[in-house]
Amino acid sequence: MLFLFTGQDTMRLYLAVERADGLIAADVQLTGALTALLAALPSLIGEEERWVTGASDPHCVHVVDLTTW
């Protein structure tokens, strides 16, 4: 897993998912229920209906916004 701080309390996690053609980026907040989010992360990023394609990030093929999860 790779990560990039994107703001004071936000981070982008880069994760590999077998069904994707490349890395999935998950945007998360570092405040709130972070432990619960990290526990649910494998199933959340695997849900293809959450994937946004065509993001401006050249390091991933899809982005999942979990900042409000």
All heavy atoms as a GROMACS GRO file, in nm:
protein
  525
    1MET      N    1   0.085  -0.117   0.000
    1MET     CA    2   0.000   0.000   0.000
    1MET      C    3   0.089   0.123   0.000
    1MET      O    4   0.184   0.132   0.076
    1MET     CB    5  -0.092  -0.002   0.123
    1MET     CG    6  -0.172   0.123   0.136
    1MET     SD    7  -0.300   0.130   0.263
    1MET     CE    8  -0.240   0.038   0.398
    2LEU      N    9   0.056   0.216  -0.086
    2LEU     CA   10   0.124   0.345  -0.093
    2LEU      C   11   0.024   0.451  -0.051
    2LEU      O   12  -0.097   0.432  -0.060
    2LEU     CB   13   0.171   0.373  -0.236
    2LEU     CG   14   0.265   0.271  -0.297
    2LEU    CD1   15   0.284   0.299  -0.443
    2LEU    CD2   16   0.398   0.272  -0.225
    3PHE      N   17   0.074   0.567  -0.008
    3PHE     CA   18  -0.017   0.674   0.030
    3PHE      C   19   0.041   0.808  -0.005
    3PHE      O   20   0.161   0.824  -0.026
    3PHE     CB   21  -0.051   0.666   0.179
    3PHE     CG   22   0.068   0.694   0.269
    3PHE    CD1   23   0.096   0.822   0.313
    3PHE    CD2   24   0.150   0.590   0.309
    3PHE    CE1   25   0.205   0.847   0.395
    3PHE    CE2   26   0.258   0.614   0.391
    3PHE     CZ   27   0.287   0.742   0.434
    4LEU      N   28  -0.049   0.907  -0.012
    4LEU     CA   29  -0.012   1.044  -0.042
    4LEU      C   30  -0.101   1.135   0.042
    4LEU      O   31  -0.224   1.124   0.036
    4LEU     CB   32  -0.034   1.072  -0.192
    4LEU     CG   33  -0.018   1.216  -0.239
    4LEU    CD1   34   0.128   1.258  -0.228
    4LEU    CD2   35  -0.067   1.231  -0.382
    5PHE      N   36  -0.040   1.222   0.122
    5PHE     CA   37  -0.119   1.320   0.196
    5PHE      C   38  -0.172   1.422   0.097
    5PHE      O   39  -0.096   1.480   0.020
    5PHE     CB   40  -0.034   1.389   0.304
    5PHE     CG   41   0.000   1.299   0.418
    5PHE    CD1   42   0.129   1.250   0.433
    5PHE    CD2   43  -0.095   1.262   0.511
    5PHE    CE1   44   0.161   1.166   0.538
    5PHE    CE2   45  -0.064   1.178   0.616
    5PHE     CZ   46   0.065   1.130   0.630
    6THR      N   47  -0.303   1.446   0.098
    6THR     CA   48  -0.364   1.538   0.004
    6THR      C   49  -0.417   1.664   0.070
    6THR      O   50  -0.467   1.753   0.004
    6THR     CB   51  -0.478   1.469  -0.072
    6THR    OG1   52  -0.571   1.415   0.023
    6THR    CG2   53  -0.425   1.358  -0.161
    7GLY      N   54  -0.407   1.671   0.200
    7GLY     CA   55  -0.453   1.786   0.275
    7GLY      C   56  -0.416   1.769   0.420
    7GLY      O   57  -0.350   1.672   0.459
    8GLN      N   58  -0.462   1.862   0.502
    8GLN     CA   59  -0.428   1.857   0.644
    8GLN      C   60  -0.485   1.733   0.712
    8GLN      O   61  -0.421   1.675   0.799
    8GLN     CB   62  -0.479   1.982   0.715
    8GLN     CG   63  -0.438   1.989   0.860
    8GLN     CD   64  -0.479   2.120   0.923
    8GLN    OE1   65  -0.533   2.208   0.857
    8GLN    NE2   66  -0.451   2.134   1.051
    9ASP      N   67  -0.604   1.690   0.672
    9ASP     CA   68  -0.664   1.572   0.734
    9ASP      C   69  -0.714   1.471   0.632
    9ASP      O   70  -0.805   1.393   0.660
    9ASP     CB   71  -0.774   1.612   0.831
    9ASP     CG   72  -0.893   1.677   0.762
    9ASP    OD1   73  -0.879   1.717   0.645
    9ASP    OD2   74  -1.000   1.686   0.823
   10THR      N   75  -0.657   1.472   0.512
   10THR     CA   76  -0.697   1.375   0.409
   10THR      C   77  -0.575   1.306   0.350
   10THR      O   78  -0.464   1.359   0.350
   10THR     CB   79  -0.774   1.444   0.295
   10THR    OG1   80  -0.694   1.547   0.239
   10THR    CG2   81  -0.907   1.497   0.341
   11MET      N   82  -0.600   1.186   0.304
   11MET     CA   83  -0.493   1.102   0.248
   11MET      C   84  -0.550   1.022   0.132
   11MET      O   85  -0.667   0.984   0.133
   11MET     CB   86  -0.442   1.007   0.357
   11MET     CG   87  -0.341   0.906   0.312
   11MET     SD   88  -0.300   0.785   0.441
   11MET     CE   89  -0.220   0.888   0.560
   12ARG      N   90  -0.467   0.995   0.033
   12ARG     CA   91  -0.504   0.907  -0.076
   12ARG      C   92  -0.423   0.779  -0.061
   12ARG      O   93  -0.301   0.782  -0.060
   12ARG     CB   94  -0.477   0.972  -0.211
   12ARG     CG   95  -0.509   0.880  -0.328
   12ARG     CD   96  -0.515   0.953  -0.458
   12ARG     NE   97  -0.647   1.014  -0.468
   12ARG     CZ   98  -0.692   1.077  -0.576
   12ARG    NH1   99  -0.615   1.088  -0.682
   12ARG    NH2  100  -0.812   1.128  -0.578
   13LEU      N  101  -0.493   0.666  -0.050
   13LEU     CA  102  -0.430   0.535  -0.041
   13LEU      C  103  -0.434   0.470  -0.178
   13LEU      O  104  -0.536   0.474  -0.247
   13LEU     CB  105  -0.505   0.447   0.059
   13LEU     CG  106  -0.520   0.501   0.200
   13LEU    CD1  107  -0.613   0.411   0.280
   13LEU    CD2  108  -0.386   0.514   0.266
   14TYR      N  109  -0.323   0.410  -0.218
   14TYR     CA  110  -0.316   0.339  -0.345
   14TYR      C  111  -0.311   0.190  -0.315
   14TYR      O  112  -0.220   0.143  -0.247
   14TYR     CB  113  -0.192   0.382  -0.424
   14TYR     CG  114  -0.198   0.524  -0.470
   14TYR    CD1  115  -0.140   0.626  -0.396
   14TYR    CD2  116  -0.264   0.557  -0.588
   14TYR    CE1  117  -0.146   0.758  -0.438
   14TYR    CE2  118  -0.270   0.689  -0.631
   14TYR     CZ  119  -0.212   0.788  -0.556
   14TYR     OH  120  -0.218   0.918  -0.598
   15LEU      N  121  -0.410   0.117  -0.367
   15LEU     CA  122  -0.424  -0.024  -0.335
   15LEU      C  123  -0.444  -0.106  -0.462
   15LEU      O  124  -0.503  -0.059  -0.559
   15LEU     CB  125  -0.546  -0.043  -0.243
   15LEU     CG  126  -0.542   0.045  -0.118
   15LEU    CD1  127  -0.680   0.089  -0.082
   15LEU    CD2  128  -0.477  -0.029  -0.006
   16ALA      N  129  -0.398  -0.228  -0.458
   16ALA     CA  130  -0.416  -0.321  -0.570
   16ALA      C  131  -0.540  -0.406  -0.546
   16ALA      O  132  -0.560  -0.457  -0.437
   16ALA     CB  133  -0.293  -0.410  -0.585
   17VAL      N  134  -0.622  -0.417  -0.648
   17VAL     CA  135  -0.743  -0.500  -0.643
   17VAL      C  136  -0.736  -0.592  -0.763
   17VAL      O  137  -0.708  -0.548  -0.875
   17VAL     CB  138  -0.870  -0.412  -0.650
   17VAL    CG1  139  -0.994  -0.496  -0.656
   17VAL    CG2  140  -0.876  -0.318  -0.531
   18GLU      N  141  -0.763  -0.720  -0.743
   18GLU     CA  142  -0.749  -0.818  -0.851
   18GLU      C  143  -0.835  -0.786  -0.972
   18GLU      O  144  -0.795  -0.812  -1.085
   18GLU     CB  145  -0.783  -0.957  -0.799
   18GLU     CG  146  -0.679  -1.012  -0.705
   18GLU     CD  147  -0.712  -1.153  -0.659
   18GLU    OE1  148  -0.799  -1.217  -0.720
   18GLU    OE2  149  -0.651  -1.197  -0.561
   19ARG      N  150  -0.953  -0.730  -0.953
   19ARG     CA  151  -1.045  -0.706  -1.064
   19ARG      C  152  -1.012  -0.581  -1.144
   19ARG      O  153  -1.071  -0.556  -1.247
   19ARG     CB  154  -1.188  -0.696  -1.012
   19ARG     CG  155  -1.238  -0.828  -0.958
   19ARG     CD  156  -1.377  -0.812  -0.908
   19ARG     NE  157  -1.374  -0.714  -0.798
   19ARG     CZ  158  -1.463  -0.706  -0.704
   19ARG    NH1  159  -1.566  -0.788  -0.705
   19ARG    NH2  160  -1.453  -0.618  -0.608
   20ALA      N  161  -0.919  -0.500  -1.097
   20ALA     CA  162  -0.885  -0.375  -1.167
   20ALA      C  163  -0.761  -0.395  -1.253
   20ALA      O  164  -0.678  -0.481  -1.226
   20ALA     CB  165  -0.862  -0.264  -1.065
   21ASP      N  166  -0.748  -0.311  -1.354
   21ASP     CA  167  -0.633  -0.316  -1.444
   21ASP      C  168  -0.513  -0.241  -1.390
   21ASP      O  169  -0.414  -0.226  -1.460
   21ASP     CB  170  -0.671  -0.257  -1.580
   21ASP     CG  171  -0.779  -0.339  -1.649
   21ASP    OD1  172  -0.791  -0.458  -1.620
   21ASP    OD2  173  -0.851  -0.281  -1.732
   22GLY      N  174  -0.522  -0.189  -1.272
   22GLY     CA  175  -0.415  -0.113  -1.208
   22GLY      C  176  -0.453  -0.080  -1.065
   22GLY      O  177  -0.542  -0.143  -1.008
   23LEU      N  178  -0.390   0.020  -1.010
   23LEU     CA  179  -0.415   0.057  -0.871
   23LEU      C  180  -0.547   0.131  -0.856
   23LEU      O  181  -0.590   0.204  -0.946
   23LEU     CB  182  -0.302   0.146  -0.819
   23LEU     CG  183  -0.165   0.080  -0.807
   23LEU    CD1  184  -0.063   0.183  -0.761
   23LEU    CD2  185  -0.169  -0.038  -0.712
   24ILE      N  186  -0.609   0.113  -0.739
   24ILE     CA  187  -0.728   0.188  -0.701
   24ILE      C  188  -0.684   0.289  -0.596
   24ILE      O  189  -0.612   0.254  -0.502
   24ILE     CB  190  -0.835   0.096  -0.639
   24ILE    CG1  191  -0.873  -0.015  -0.735
   24ILE    CG2  192  -0.956   0.176  -0.594
   24ILE    CD1  193  -0.950   0.028  -0.854
   25ALA      N  194  -0.726   0.414  -0.611
   25ALA     CA  195  -0.695   0.517  -0.513
   25ALA      C  196  -0.818   0.537  -0.425
   25ALA      O  197  -0.929   0.552  -0.476
   25ALA     CB  198  -0.658   0.647  -0.581
   26ALA      N  199  -0.798   0.536  -0.295
   26ALA     CA  200  -0.907   0.560  -0.201
   26ALA      C  201  -0.876   0.687  -0.123
   26ALA      O  202  -0.774   0.694  -0.054
   26ALA     CB  203  -0.923   0.442  -0.106
   27ASP      N  204  -0.962   0.786  -0.137
   27ASP     CA  205  -0.948   0.910  -0.061
   27ASP      C  206  -1.016   0.893   0.073
   27ASP      O  207  -1.135   0.857   0.079
   27ASP     CB  208  -1.009   1.027  -0.138
   27ASP     CG  209  -0.932   1.060  -0.264
   27ASP    OD1  210  -0.810   1.038  -0.266
   27ASP    OD2  211  -0.994   1.111  -0.360
   28VAL      N  212  -0.942   0.917   0.181
   28VAL     CA  213  -0.995   0.899   0.316
   28VAL      C  214  -0.961   1.020   0.403
   28VAL      O  215  -0.867   1.093   0.374
   28VAL     CB  216  -0.940   0.771   0.383
   28VAL    CG1  217  -0.978   0.647   0.304
   28VAL    CG2  218  -0.791   0.778   0.400
   29GLN      N  219  -1.040   1.039   0.508
   29GLN     CA  220  -1.011   1.142   0.607
   29GLN      C  221  -0.937   1.078   0.722
   29GLN      O  222  -0.963   0.964   0.759
   29GLN     CB  223  -1.139   1.207   0.658
   29GLN     CG  224  -1.196   1.303   0.561
   29GLN     CD  225  -1.284   1.406   0.629
   29GLN    OE1  226  -1.329   1.388   0.740
   29GLN    NE2  227  -1.309   1.516   0.560
   30LEU      N  228  -0.846   1.152   0.780
   30LEU     CA  229  -0.765   1.100   0.890
   30LEU      C  230  -0.831   1.124   1.025
   30LEU      O  231  -0.776   1.086   1.127
   30LEU     CB  232  -0.626   1.164   0.887
   30LEU     CG  233  -0.547   1.136   0.758
   30LEU    CD1  234  -0.416   1.212   0.759
   30LEU    CD2  235  -0.523   0.988   0.742
   31THR      N  236  -0.947   1.185   1.026
   31THR     CA  237  -1.020   1.209   1.149
   31THR      C  238  -1.147   1.125   1.148
   31THR      O  239  -1.189   1.076   1.044
   31THR     CB  240  -1.057   1.357   1.164
   31THR    OG1  241  -1.131   1.397   1.048
   31THR    CG2  242  -0.934   1.444   1.176
   32GLY      N  243  -1.207   1.107   1.262
   32GLY     CA  244  -1.332   1.031   1.270
   32GLY      C  245  -1.305   0.883   1.292
   32GLY      O  246  -1.211   0.844   1.360
   33ALA      N  247  -1.387   0.801   1.231
   33ALA     CA  248  -1.383   0.656   1.252
   33ALA      C  249  -1.283   0.590   1.159
   33ALA      O  250  -1.316   0.503   1.080
   33ALA     CB  251  -1.522   0.597   1.233
   34LEU      N  252  -1.158   0.630   1.167
   34LEU     CA  253  -1.055   0.578   1.077
   34LEU      C  254  -1.032   0.429   1.096
   34LEU      O  255  -1.013   0.356   0.999
   34LEU     CB  256  -0.924   0.655   1.096
   34LEU     CG  257  -0.812   0.622   0.999
   34LEU    CD1  258  -0.855   0.648   0.856
   34LEU    CD2  259  -0.688   0.702   1.032
   35THR      N  260  -1.035   0.381   1.219
   35THR     CA  261  -1.014   0.238   1.244
   35THR      C  262  -1.122   0.154   1.176
   35THR      O  263  -1.093   0.053   1.114
   35THR     CB  264  -1.011   0.209   1.395
   35THR    OG1  265  -0.910   0.290   1.455
   35THR    CG2  266  -0.982   0.064   1.423
   36ALA      N  267  -1.247   0.198   1.184
   36ALA     CA  268  -1.356   0.125   1.119
   36ALA      C  269  -1.342   0.130   0.968
   36ALA      O  270  -1.366   0.031   0.899
   36ALA     CB  271  -1.490   0.184   1.162
   37LEU      N  272  -1.301   0.244   0.916
   37LEU     CA  273  -1.282   0.257   0.772
   37LEU      C  274  -1.172   0.164   0.723
   37LEU      O  275  -1.188   0.094   0.623
   37LEU     CB  276  -1.247   0.401   0.735
   37LEU     CG  277  -1.211   0.424   0.589
   37LEU    CD1  278  -1.330   0.395   0.498
   37LEU    CD2  279  -1.160   0.563   0.568
   38LEU      N  280  -1.061   0.160   0.793
   38LEU     CA  281  -0.951   0.073   0.751
   38LEU      C  282  -0.991  -0.074   0.757
   38LEU      O  283  -0.948  -0.154   0.675
   38LEU     CB  284  -0.828   0.099   0.837
   38LEU     CG  285  -0.763   0.235   0.814
   38LEU    CD1  286  -0.646   0.254   0.910
   38LEU    CD2  287  -0.718   0.252   0.671
   39ALA      N  288  -1.075  -0.111   0.853
   39ALA     CA  289  -1.123  -0.249   0.862
   39ALA      C  290  -1.215  -0.283   0.744
   39ALA      O  291  -1.213  -0.395   0.693
   39ALA     CB  292  -1.195  -0.272   0.994
   40ALA      N  293  -1.295  -0.187   0.700
   40ALA     CA  294  -1.389  -0.209   0.591
   40ALA      C  295  -1.329  -0.182   0.453
   40ALA      O  296  -1.390  -0.213   0.351
   40ALA     CB  297  -1.512  -0.120   0.611
   41LEU      N  298  -1.210  -0.125   0.448
   41LEU     CA  299  -1.148  -0.082   0.323
   41LEU      C  300  -1.140  -0.191   0.216
   41LEU      O  301  -1.175  -0.166   0.100
   41LEU     CB  302  -1.011  -0.022   0.350
   41LEU     CG  303  -0.945   0.053   0.238
   41LEU    CD1  304  -1.032   0.171   0.193
   41LEU    CD2  305  -0.809   0.102   0.281
   42PRO      N  306  -1.097  -0.313   0.248
   42PRO     CA  307  -1.088  -0.416   0.142
   42PRO      C  308  -1.221  -0.442   0.071
   42PRO      O  309  -1.224  -0.456  -0.051
   42PRO     CB  310  -1.041  -0.540   0.218
   42PRO     CG  311  -0.968  -0.486   0.335
   42PRO     CD  312  -1.043  -0.362   0.375
   43SER      N  313  -1.331  -0.443   0.145
   43SER     CA  314  -1.460  -0.467   0.078
   43SER      C  315  -1.510  -0.341   0.008
   43SER      O  316  -1.571  -0.349  -0.098
   43SER     CB  317  -1.564  -0.517   0.178
   43SER     OG  318  -1.588  -0.420   0.277
   44LEU      N  319  -1.483  -0.223   0.064
   44LEU     CA  320  -1.530  -0.099   0.002
   44LEU      C  321  -1.463  -0.073  -0.132
   44LEU      O  322  -1.530  -0.034  -0.229
   44LEU     CB  323  -1.506   0.020   0.096
   44LEU     CG  324  -1.591   0.024   0.222
   44LEU    CD1  325  -1.542   0.135   0.314
   44LEU    CD2  326  -1.736   0.044   0.187
   45ILE      N  327  -1.333  -0.094  -0.141
   45ILE     CA  328  -1.266  -0.066  -0.269
   45ILE      C  329  -1.292  -0.174  -0.372
   45ILE      O  330  -1.269  -0.153  -0.490
   45ILE     CB  331  -1.114  -0.043  -0.252
   45ILE    CG1  332  -1.046  -0.168  -0.200
   45ILE    CG2  333  -1.087   0.077  -0.166
   45ILE    CD1  334  -0.896  -0.164  -0.215
   46GLY      N  335  -1.341  -0.288  -0.329
   46GLY     CA  336  -1.376  -0.394  -0.422
   46GLY      C  337  -1.511  -0.377  -0.488
   46GLY      O  338  -1.543  -0.445  -0.584
   47GLU      N  339  -1.592  -0.283  -0.438
   47GLU     CA  340  -1.725  -0.258  -0.493
   47GLU      C  341  -1.712  -0.168  -0.617
   47GLU      O  342  -1.689  -0.048  -0.605
   47GLU     CB  343  -1.815  -0.193  -0.388
   47GLU     CG  344  -1.839  -0.282  -0.268
   47GLU     CD  345  -1.914  -0.212  -0.157
   47GLU    OE1  346  -1.945  -0.091  -0.170
   47GLU    OE2  347  -1.942  -0.278  -0.055
   48GLU      N  348  -1.726  -0.228  -0.733
   48GLU     CA  349  -1.702  -0.156  -0.858
   48GLU      C  350  -1.795  -0.038  -0.879
   48GLU      O  351  -1.761   0.056  -0.950
   48GLU     CB  352  -1.712  -0.253  -0.976
   48GLU     CG  353  -1.601  -0.357  -0.975
   48GLU     CD  354  -1.604  -0.449  -1.095
   48GLU    OE1  355  -1.661  -0.409  -1.200
   48GLU    OE2  356  -1.551  -0.560  -1.085
   49GLU      N  357  -1.913  -0.038  -0.817
   49GLU     CA  358  -2.004   0.075  -0.832
   49GLU      C  359  -1.951   0.201  -0.763
   49GLU      O  360  -1.997   0.311  -0.791
   49GLU     CB  361  -2.145   0.042  -0.780
   49GLU     CG  362  -2.151   0.006  -0.634
   49GLU     CD  363  -2.130  -0.141  -0.604
   49GLU    OE1  364  -2.098  -0.218  -0.696
   49GLU    OE2  365  -2.145  -0.179  -0.488
   50ARG      N  366  -1.853   0.188  -0.677
   50ARG     CA  367  -1.789   0.303  -0.612
   50ARG      C  368  -1.676   0.362  -0.696
   50ARG      O  369  -1.630   0.472  -0.669
   50ARG     CB  370  -1.733   0.264  -0.476
   50ARG     CG  371  -1.836   0.227  -0.373
   50ARG     CD  372  -1.767   0.197  -0.240
   50ARG     NE  373  -1.860   0.160  -0.138
   50ARG     CZ  374  -1.921   0.248  -0.057
   50ARG    NH1  375  -1.896   0.374  -0.068
   50ARG    NH2  376  -2.005   0.206   0.035
   51TRP      N  377  -1.630   0.289  -0.796
   51TRP     CA  378  -1.515   0.332  -0.874
   51TRP      C  379  -1.551   0.449  -0.964
   51TRP      O  380  -1.651   0.449  -1.034
   51TRP     CB  381  -1.463   0.219  -0.961
   51TRP     CG  382  -1.407   0.102  -0.886
   51TRP    CD1  383  -1.395   0.088  -0.751
   51TRP    CD2  384  -1.357  -0.018  -0.942
   51TRP    NE1  385  -1.340  -0.033  -0.720
   51TRP    CE2  386  -1.315  -0.101  -0.836
   51TRP    CE3  387  -1.343  -0.064  -1.071
   51TRP    CZ2  388  -1.260  -0.225  -0.856
   51TRP    CZ3  389  -1.288  -0.189  -1.091
   51TRP    CH2  390  -1.246  -0.269  -0.984
   52VAL      N  391  -1.466   0.550  -0.966
   52VAL     CA  392  -1.477   0.662  -1.060
   52VAL      C  393  -1.360   0.649  -1.156
   52VAL      O  394  -1.245   0.642  -1.114
   52VAL     CB  395  -1.472   0.796  -0.984
   52VAL    CG1  396  -1.472   0.911  -1.083
   52VAL    CG2  397  -1.586   0.808  -0.886
   53THR      N  398  -1.391   0.642  -1.283
   53THR     CA  399  -1.288   0.626  -1.385
   53THR      C  400  -1.260   0.762  -1.449
   53THR      O  401  -1.345   0.848  -1.452
   53THR     CB  402  -1.337   0.528  -1.494
   53THR    OG1  403  -1.373   0.406  -1.429
   53THR    CG2  404  -1.230   0.500  -1.596
   54GLY      N  405  -1.140   0.776  -1.499
   54GLY     CA  406  -1.104   0.899  -1.568
   54GLY      C  407  -1.059   1.011  -1.475
   54GLY      O  408  -1.067   1.127  -1.510
   55ALA      N  409  -1.014   0.975  -1.358
   55ALA     CA  410  -0.964   1.075  -1.264
   55ALA      C  411  -0.833   1.134  -1.316
   55ALA      O  412  -0.767   1.077  -1.403
   55ALA     CB  413  -0.942   1.012  -1.127
   56SER      N  414  -0.796   1.247  -1.264
   56SER     CA  415  -0.675   1.315  -1.313
   56SER      C  416  -0.547   1.261  -1.251
   56SER      O  417  -0.441   1.317  -1.272
   56SER     CB  418  -0.688   1.464  -1.284
   56SER     OG  419  -0.699   1.485  -1.143
   57ASP      N  420  -0.555   1.154  -1.175
   57ASP     CA  421  -0.437   1.096  -1.110
   57ASP      C  422  -0.376   0.992  -1.204
   57ASP      O  423  -0.436   0.889  -1.232
   57ASP     CB  424  -0.478   1.031  -0.978
   57ASP     CG  425  -0.359   0.987  -0.895
   57ASP    OD1  426  -0.250   0.966  -0.951
   57ASP    OD2  427  -0.375   0.973  -0.773
   58PRO      N  428  -0.254   1.014  -1.251
   58PRO     CA  429  -0.192   0.919  -1.345
   58PRO      C  430  -0.143   0.791  -1.278
   58PRO      O  431  -0.102   0.698  -1.347
   58PRO     CB  432  -0.074   0.998  -1.402
   58PRO     CG  433  -0.037   1.092  -1.293
   58PRO     CD  434  -0.167   1.130  -1.226
   59HIS      N  435  -0.151   0.782  -1.148
   59HIS     CA  436  -0.098   0.667  -1.075
   59HIS      C  437  -0.203   0.559  -1.048
   59HIS      O  438  -0.172   0.457  -0.988
   59HIS     CB  439  -0.037   0.712  -0.943
   59HIS     CG  440   0.068   0.817  -0.959
   59HIS    ND1  441   0.187   0.793  -1.022
   59HIS    CD2  442   0.069   0.948  -0.925
   59HIS    CE1  443   0.259   0.904  -1.024
   59HIS    NE2  444   0.189   0.999  -0.967
   60CYS      N  445  -0.327   0.583  -1.089
   60CYS     CA  446  -0.432   0.485  -1.062
   60CYS      C  447  -0.531   0.480  -1.179
   60CYS      O  448  -0.537   0.572  -1.259
   60CYS     CB  449  -0.506   0.519  -0.932
   60CYS     SG  450  -0.588   0.678  -0.936
   61VAL      N  451  -0.608   0.373  -1.184
   61VAL     CA  452  -0.708   0.359  -1.290
   61VAL      C  453  -0.847   0.400  -1.243
   61VAL      O  454  -0.932   0.435  -1.324
   61VAL     CB  455  -0.710   0.215  -1.347
   61VAL    CG1  456  -0.581   0.186  -1.420
   61VAL    CG2  457  -0.737   0.113  -1.240
   62HIS      N  458  -0.871   0.392  -1.113
   62HIS     CA  459  -1.001   0.430  -1.055
   62HIS      C  460  -0.976   0.500  -0.921
   62HIS      O  461  -0.875   0.475  -0.855
   62HIS     CB  462  -1.090   0.309  -1.030
   62HIS     CG  463  -1.113   0.224  -1.150
   62HIS    ND1  464  -1.184   0.266  -1.260
   62HIS    CD2  465  -1.073   0.098  -1.179
   62HIS    CE1  466  -1.187   0.170  -1.350
   62HIS    NE2  467  -1.120   0.067  -1.303
   63VAL      N  468  -1.071   0.583  -0.882
   63VAL     CA  469  -1.068   0.650  -0.752
   63VAL      C  470  -1.197   0.619  -0.678
   63VAL      O  471  -1.304   0.614  -0.738
   63VAL     CB  472  -1.052   0.803  -0.769
   63VAL    CG1  473  -1.059   0.874  -0.635
   63VAL    CG2  474  -0.924   0.837  -0.840
   64VAL      N  475  -1.184   0.597  -0.548
   64VAL     CA  476  -1.299   0.577  -0.461
   64VAL      C  477  -1.295   0.685  -0.356
   64VAL      O  478  -1.196   0.699  -0.284
   64VAL     CB  479  -1.295   0.437  -0.394
   64VAL    CG1  480  -1.410   0.420  -0.298
   64VAL    CG2  481  -1.294   0.328  -0.499
   65ASP      N  482  -1.401   0.765  -0.345
   65ASP     CA  483  -1.406   0.871  -0.246
   65ASP      C  484  -1.473   0.819  -0.119
   65ASP      O  485  -1.593   0.794  -0.117
   65ASP     CB  486  -1.485   0.991  -0.300
   65ASP     CG  487  -1.485   1.108  -0.203
   65ASP    OD1  488  -1.418   1.103  -0.098
   65ASP    OD2  489  -1.554   1.207  -0.233
   66LEU      N  490  -1.393   0.801  -0.015
   66LEU     CA  491  -1.445   0.753   0.113
   66LEU      C  492  -1.430   0.860   0.221
   66LEU      O  493  -1.431   0.829   0.339
   66LEU     CB  494  -1.369   0.626   0.154
   66LEU     CG  495  -1.381   0.508   0.057
   66LEU    CD1  496  -1.293   0.394   0.101
   66LEU    CD2  497  -1.526   0.463   0.046
   67THR      N  498  -1.419   0.986   0.180
   67THR     CA  499  -1.400   1.093   0.278
   67THR      C  500  -1.524   1.119   0.362
   67THR      O  501  -1.513   1.177   0.470
   67THR     CB  502  -1.358   1.224   0.208
   67THR    OG1  503  -1.454   1.257   0.110
   67THR    CG2  504  -1.220   1.209   0.146
   68THR      N  505  -1.639   1.077   0.315
   68THR     CA  506  -1.762   1.097   0.393
   68THR      C  507  -1.818   0.967   0.448
   68THR      O  508  -1.929   0.963   0.498
   68THR     CB  509  -1.871   1.166   0.306
   68THR    OG1  510  -1.897   1.084   0.193
   68THR    CG2  511  -1.825   1.303   0.262
   69TRP      N  512  -1.742   0.860   0.438
   69TRP     CA  513  -1.789   0.729   0.485
   69TRP      C  514  -1.787   0.726   0.635
   69TRP      O  515  -1.702   0.774   0.702
   69TRP     CB  516  -1.701   0.618   0.429
   69TRP     CG  517  -1.755   0.483   0.458
   69TRP    CD1  518  -1.851   0.418   0.386
   69TRP    CD2  519  -1.719   0.394   0.563
   69TRP    NE1  520  -1.876   0.295   0.441
   69TRP    CE2  521  -1.796   0.278   0.552
   69TRP    CE3  522  -1.631   0.402   0.670
   69TRP    CZ2  523  -1.788   0.171   0.639
   69TRP    CZ3  524  -1.620   0.297   0.757
   69TRP    CH2  525  -1.699   0.183   0.742
   0.00000   0.00000   0.00000
